[in-house]
Every structure is written in C-alpha cells, then in structure tokens.
Amino acid sequence: MSVTNKDVAHLIISFLQDSIKKNQISEDYAESLQDVVIDCIADAYEVSVDDTPAAVASKFKGKPLVELLTQAISTNSSNSPTTEAPIAPPVEDTELRKQADALKLEGNRAMSRRDFQQAIDKYTQAIQLVPTNAVYLSNRAAAYSSASKHELAVADAERAISLDPTYAKAYSRLGLAKYALGDPKASMDAYKKCLDVEGDKQSPSSIKGYNTAKLRYEEQLKNSISSNDSDQAQVQPQSENDTTSTNRGFPDLANLAGMFGGAGAGGAGAGAGAGAGAGGMPSLASMMQNPQIMQAAQQMMQNPDALQGLLSNPSIQQMAQNMGLGGLGSATPNFADLMNNPMLQNLANSFLNNRDNGNNNGNNNGNNNGNSGFP
C-alpha cells in the first residue's frame, strides 16, 4: 500500500493535534499551531482537517506518527548488520598538555639564553608527550635553524604545516631554513604562503623574510644569465679560430701572408725579418728555413683540394699579387696555372730535396750513433 504526500500531511496534522490535546506544547504556542501551522499544512497539501482522523485510521491503522517512526527505527536496527562504533580521534589529555606546555616554556627560555641544544631537548620532550602539536614542532624547527641544523628544521616545519596548514609561523620557519640551505626560490615561496595565511595582519619579520629571499633569488637569476653570456663570448672566438686554421689543417694565414710580404706595414716588416729578396720579398732560402712555410707546403703537397680552398683566402690572394704569381690574385685562380708557375715549382722542388736530404742525414746519423759503441 503506497503512501501519498496527502497521507503524510494528515499524519503530521494528527501529530500536532495530539500534542496540543496532551499539553505537550505551551499555551503560548498552542494557539499558533492550531490556527496557523495546521491550517497552512492543510492548505498547502489541499487536504481537509476534518478528514484527518479517517485518513490516519485508513492508511496508518490509527497509529500516531511517533509510534510509526519508532517501529521503523527498530526494524532497521534489527535488519542491519552489527558494526562497531567508529573510534573517535584521540583528544589531547589535559594533564599531558599541561606538561608539554611547561616543557615548551622551558625551551623558549633556553632559546632566549641562546642555549639551542637545551631548547631542542625541551621541545623534543614536549613533542613526545603531544606529537600532533604544530606549535611544538615549529618551535623546534626554529631551534634547529639557530643550531645550523637546517635540514632538520625543514623536516619539522613541513610536518607542522601538514598538521596545521593555518599556522603561519610554520611557513616562516620553513622559509628561514630553505634560505639557509641556499634555496632562495623555495624560501620565497614559503614566506609568501606565510603572508597569505597572516592576511591583513602580516608580521614585519615575515615581510622582511620574503623581501630578502626575493632579492637573493633575483640576484641568482641575474648572475646565471651573466655567466651564460660570458661562456658564450669565450667559446665563439675559439670556434672562429678553429674554423679558419686548425680545422683546415693550416697555420695562421695572416701570419703566412705576412711572411710572404703581404700588403701593408705588417707584410713589409715580416718580409724584411725573413731575409728580403728582390722587391722586398723574402728569399727562397729564407722561406725554406721558416717552419710555418714548410708546414704549409707539405700540407698543400699532400692535399691539392685544400690548396684550392687556401687560394680563396683574401690574404693569400694579396700575397700572390705581391709575389708576382700571375693570375693568382684574382677571385678564382686557375689551379693548372698555379701548378705550372716556375716559382712555386722551384719552391716545391727545394722542399722535396730538403726533405730527402733530411731523411738521409737522419739515417746516416742514426747508423753512426748506433755503431758508436763498437771499435
């Protein structure tokens, strides 16, 4: 048998009428229930108060509201499985809390005396009595920082925050420890949370801590950028030198051009220093004695393709014009003409002869030295 809202309205009206009859409602409110509340319920659910007794007898077998609810609760309790009552979270024992607070005060006094180890011991004893107190942990974090045990300070501060995220001093302790560990970014973030928790009542120490950490963090960023720029500036010239000389396998071309009497005062001075020939050019014999020229000649003999690249260098082209090597000073010198140039052929032949003579002399000297121990 289903129960409608109108049936429930009749049941409530019946409950109110019974309460008035049994004087369960004071006279001050009885009239209001009779004339206002009951009439409002009847009007809202469109029922007649005169039909209430019959409706209750028909739908609820004449049982009042209180009896029906009691039966329903009793039935549900008997049908539901037995469950253990939830365990209430532990409440701090009043006596233990008093003892812990006394130990905290002793720790505070030790901090005033700058006896940091004594303060740590007292705060630790308080925490052992009441492990869930964020204040004790935060105070011990401050003592750890004062004793330069910053990692332990971080651990205590973070634990205090986990126990009470609204305790501002815990964030302040964390910011101080992070700053001491050389992490101004984390310090700045911790102080920022401290200021957020403090809201309109921001303490001067928290503001100062935040500004100090922020300034240090900005300095680190600035120094990091300057260091990167300096490293790039040092690497770039080296890369250029490697490209123009070492990677190509040639000595410095500007110096080489100078030794051949390159244009300008530097070329003239270098030519004179090497032993000047006609027209201010160094003599062939002097050139053969120069190790850089001999090294370049050897590399050009071993790698003709490298020679073609060498000829594209403006310093070498100018050198060629000064030496009178026809056509070599042009932008695209002819490789065949270069190989047929008598001066370069003479230079190459002289180099080969000197190399062969050096090898023979080396062999003879080696044989003589090797036999020097015999009669």
C-alpha positions in Angstrom: 0.0 0.0 0.0 1.5 3.3 -1.1 1.5 6.4 0.9 1.0 9.8 -0.7 2.0 13.3 0.4 -1.6 14.0 1.4 -1.5 11.0 3.7 1.7 12.2 5.3 0.1 15.7 5.7 -2.8 14.1 7.5 -0.3 12.2 9.8 1.5 15.4 10.7 -1.7 17.3 11.4 -2.8 14.4 13.6 0.6 14.6 15.4 0.2 18.3 16.0 -3.4 18.0 17.2 -2.4 15.2 19.7 0.4 17.4 21.0 -2.0 20.2 21.7 -4.5 17.9 23.4 -1.8 16.3 25.6 -0.5 19.7 26.6 2.9 18.9 25.1 3.0 22.4 23.7 2.9 25.5 25.9 -0.2 27.6 25.7 1.8 30.4 24.0 2.4 28.2 21.0 -0.7 26.0 21.1 -2.9 28.7 19.5 -0.4 29.3 16.8 -0.2 25.6 15.9 -3.9 25.3 15.8 -4.8 28.4 13.9 -1.7 28.9 11.7 0.5 25.8 11.3 -2.2 23.2 10.9 -4.2 25.4 8.5 -1.1 26.2 6.4 -0.3 22.5 6.1 -3.9 21.7 5.1 -3.9 24.5 2.5 -0.5 23.6 1.1 -1.4 19.9 0.5 -5.0 20.6 -0.2 -6.5 18.4 2.5 -9.3 18.9 5.0 -8.5 18.9 8.6 -11.9 17.1 9.2 -10.7 14.2 7.1 -7.5 13.6 9.2 -8.8 11.0 11.7 -10.3 8.8 8.9 -7.2 9.1 6.7 -4.9 8.1 9.6 -7.0 5.2 10.5 -7.2 4.0 6.9 -3.6 4.4 5.9 -1.7 4.0 9.2 -4.2 1.9 11.1 -4.7 4.7 13.6 -1.1 4.6 14.8 0.3 8.0 15.6 3.5 9.5 14.0 5.8 8.8 16.9 4.8 5.1 17.1 5.3 4.6 13.3 8.8 6.2 13.5 9.8 4.1 16.5 8.7 0.9 14.7 10.6 1.9 11.6 13.8 2.6 13.5 13.6 -0.6 15.5 13.0 -2.6 12.3 16.0 -1.1 10.5 18.3 -1.7 13.5 17.3 -5.4 13.7 17.9 -5.9 10.0 21.2 -4.1 9.7 24.5 -6.0 10.4 26.2 -5.3 13.6 29.0 -2.7 13.2 31.5 -1.4 15.6 31.1 2.2 16.7 33.6 4.5 15.0 36.6 5.3 17.0 36.8 8.9 17.9 40.0 10.7 17.2 42.3 10.9 20.2 41.8 14.0 22.3 44.8 15.6 23.9 45.0 14.6 27.5 44.6 17.7 29.7 47.4 16.7 32.0 49.8 15.8 29.2 49.1 19.0 27.5 49.9 21.0 30.7 53.2 19.1 31.0 54.0 19.7 27.3 53.3 23.4 27.6 55.6 23.6 30.6 58.4 22.0 28.6 57.7 24.3 25.7 58.2 27.3 28.0 61.5 25.9 29.2 62.5 25.6 25.6 61.6 29.2 24.9 63.7 30.3 27.9 66.6 28.3 26.6 66.3 30.0 23.2 66.4 33.4 24.9 69.7 32.3 26.5 70.9 31.1 23.1 71.2 27.6 24.5 69.9 26.0 21.4 70.6 22.4 22.2 68.8 22.7 25.5 65.9 24.3 23.7 65.9 21.4 21.2 65.8 18.9 24.0 62.9 20.6 25.8 60.8 20.9 22.6 61.5 17.3 21.8 60.2 16.2 25.2 57.1 18.3 24.6 56.6 16.6 21.2 56.9 13.2 22.7 54.0 14.0 25.0 51.8 15.6 22.3 53.2 14.6 18.9 50.4 16.3 17.0 51.0 19.8 18.2 52.2 22.1 15.4 53.5 24.8 17.7 56.0 22.5 19.4 57.3 21.3 16.0 57.5 24.8 14.7 59.5 25.9 17.8 61.9 23.0 17.4 62.4 24.0 13.8 63.5 27.4 14.9 65.9 25.9 17.4 67.3 23.6 14.7 67.9 26.6 12.4 69.6 28.5 15.2 71.9 25.5 15.7 72.6 25.4 11.9 70.8 22.1 11.6 68.7 23.4 8.7 67.7 20.1 7.1 66.1 19.0 10.4 64.4 22.4 10.6 62.9 21.8 7.2 61.5 18.4 8.3 59.9 19.8 11.5 58.4 22.9 9.7 56.9 20.7 6.9 55.4 18.3 9.5 53.9 21.3 11.4 52.4 22.6 8.2 50.8 19.2 7.5 49.3 19.1 10.9 48.0 22.7 10.8 48.1 24.4 7.4 46.8 27.6 9.0 49.7 28.1 11.4 51.7 30.9 9.8 54.9 30.6 11.8 55.5 27.1 10.4 55.8 28.6 6.9 58.1 31.3 8.3 60.4 28.6 9.9 60.4 26.7 6.6 61.4 29.9 4.7 64.3 30.6 7.0 65.6 27.0 6.8 65.3 27.0 3.0 67.2 30.3 2.7 70.0 29.0 4.9 70.3 25.9 2.6 70.8 28.1 -0.4 67.4 27.8 -2.0 66.0 31.3 -2.1 63.2 30.3 -4.5 61.8 27.8 -2.0 62.3 30.3 0.8 60.4 33.0 -1.1 57.5 30.6 -1.8 57.3 29.6 1.9 57.3 33.2 3.1 54.7 34.0 0.5 52.4 31.4 2.0 53.1 32.7 5.4 52.0 36.2 4.3 48.9 34.7 2.7 47.9 32.9 5.9 48.5 36.0 8.0 46.2 38.0 5.7 45.7 41.6 6.9 47.9 41.0 10.0 51.2 40.4 8.2 54.1 40.5 10.6 57.2 42.7 9.8 59.5 39.6 10.2 57.6 37.7 7.5 57.6 40.7 5.1 61.3 41.1 5.7 62.0 37.4 5.1 60.0 37.4 1.9 61.8 40.5 0.5 65.2 39.2 1.4 64.6 35.8 -0.2 63.1 37.5 -3.3 66.2 39.8 -3.7 68.6 36.9 -3.3 66.6 34.9 -5.9 66.7 37.7 -8.4 70.4 38.1 -7.9 70.9 34.4 -8.6 69.0 34.7 -11.9 71.0 37.8 -12.9 74.3 36.1 -12.2 73.2 33.0 -14.0 72.4 35.0 -17.1 75.7 36.9 -17.0 77.7 33.7 -16.6 76.0 32.2 -19.6 76.7 35.2 -21.7 80.4 35.2 -20.6 80.7 31.5 -21.5 79.3 32.1 -25.0 81.6 35.0 -25.6 84.6 32.9 -24.7 83.5 29.9 -26.9 82.8 32.0 -30.0 86.3 33.3 -30.7 87.8 29.9 -30.2 85.3 28.4 -32.7 86.2 31.0 -35.3 89.9 30.3 -34.9 89.3 26.6 -35.2 87.3 27.2 -38.4 90.0 29.4 -40.0 93.1 27.5 -39.1 93.1 24.3 -37.0 90.2 22.6 -38.7 91.6 23.3 -42.1 95.0 22.0 -41.2 96.9 25.2 -42.0 98.8 27.7 -39.8 97.5 31.2 -39.3 97.0 32.6 -42.8 97.5 36.2 -41.8 101.0 35.4 -40.5 101.7 33.3 -43.6 100.8 36.1 -45.8 103.0 38.5 -43.8 105.9 36.1 -44.2 105.5 36.3 -48.0 105.5 40.1 -47.8 101.7 40.8 -47.6 100.4 44.2 -48.3 100.7 46.8 -45.6 103.3 47.6 -43.0 103.0 44.2 -41.3 103.8 42.4 -44.5 106.8 44.6 -45.2 108.2 44.1 -41.7 107.7 40.3 -41.9 109.4 40.1 -45.3 112.4 42.0 -44.0 112.7 39.9 -41.0 112.8 36.7 -43.0 115.6 38.0 -45.3 114.4 40.2 -48.0 114.8 39.3 -51.7 114.1 41.4 -54.7 111.3 43.9 -54.3 111.1 43.4 -50.6 110.2 39.8 -50.9 111.9 37.1 -48.7 114.5 35.0 -50.5 113.6 31.4 -51.3 116.4 30.1 -48.9 114.9 32.2 -46.1 111.4 30.9 -46.8 112.7 27.3 -46.8 114.0 27.9 -43.3 110.7 29.0 -42.0 108.9 26.1 -40.3 105.4 27.5 -40.9 106.0 27.9 -44.6 107.4 24.3 -44.8 104.4 23.0 -42.9 102.0 24.8 -45.2 103.9 23.5 -48.3 103.9 19.9 -47.0 100.1 20.1 -46.4 99.5 21.6 -49.8 101.5 18.8 -51.5 99.5 16.2 -49.6 96.1 17.7 -50.2 95.6 19.6 -53.5 91.9 20.2 -52.6 93.0 22.1 -49.5 95.2 24.3 -51.7 92.2 25.3 -53.8 90.5 26.4 -50.6 93.6 28.2 -49.4 93.7 30.3 -52.6 90.2 31.7 -51.9 91.5 33.4 -48.8 91.9 37.2 -49.4 95.2 37.3 -47.6 96.7 34.6 -49.8 95.4 36.3 -52.9 97.1 39.5 -51.9 100.2 37.6 -51.1 100.1 36.1 -54.6 99.9 39.5 -56.2 102.8 40.8 -54.2 104.9 37.7 -55.2 104.0 38.2 -58.9 102.3 34.9 -59.3 100.3 35.8 -62.3 96.5 35.4 -62.1 96.6 34.1 -58.6 95.4 37.3 -57.1 92.1 37.0 -59.0 89.0 35.9 -57.2 89.1 32.5 -58.9 92.8 31.5 -59.6 93.4 28.8 -62.1 94.8 25.7 -60.4 96.7 24.5 -63.6 98.4 27.8 -64.0 99.4 27.7 -60.3 101.0 24.3 -60.7 102.9 25.4 -63.8 104.2 28.6 -62.1 108.1 28.3 -62.0 108.4 30.0 -58.6 106.1 27.5 -56.9 107.7 24.6 -58.8 111.1 25.7 -57.6 109.7 26.0 -54.0 108.2 22.5 -54.2 111.4 21.0 -55.6 113.5 22.7 -52.9 111.2 21.4 -50.2 111.4 17.9 -51.6 115.1 18.0 -51.9 115.5 19.3 -48.3 113.1 16.6 -47.0 115.1 13.9 -48.8 118.4 15.2 -47.6 117.0 15.5 -44.1 115.9 11.9 -44.2 119.2 10.7 -45.5 121.1 12.7 -42.9 118.8 11.3 -40.2 119.5 7.8 -41.4 123.3 8.3 -41.5 123.3 9.9 -38.1 121.2 7.1 -36.8 123.6 4.5 -38.1 126.6 6.3 -36.8 125.1 6.7 -33.4 124.0 3.1 -33.3 127.6 1.9 -34.1 129.3 4.3 -31.7 129.7 1.6 -29.1 131.9 -0.6 -31.3 135.7 -0.2 -32.2 
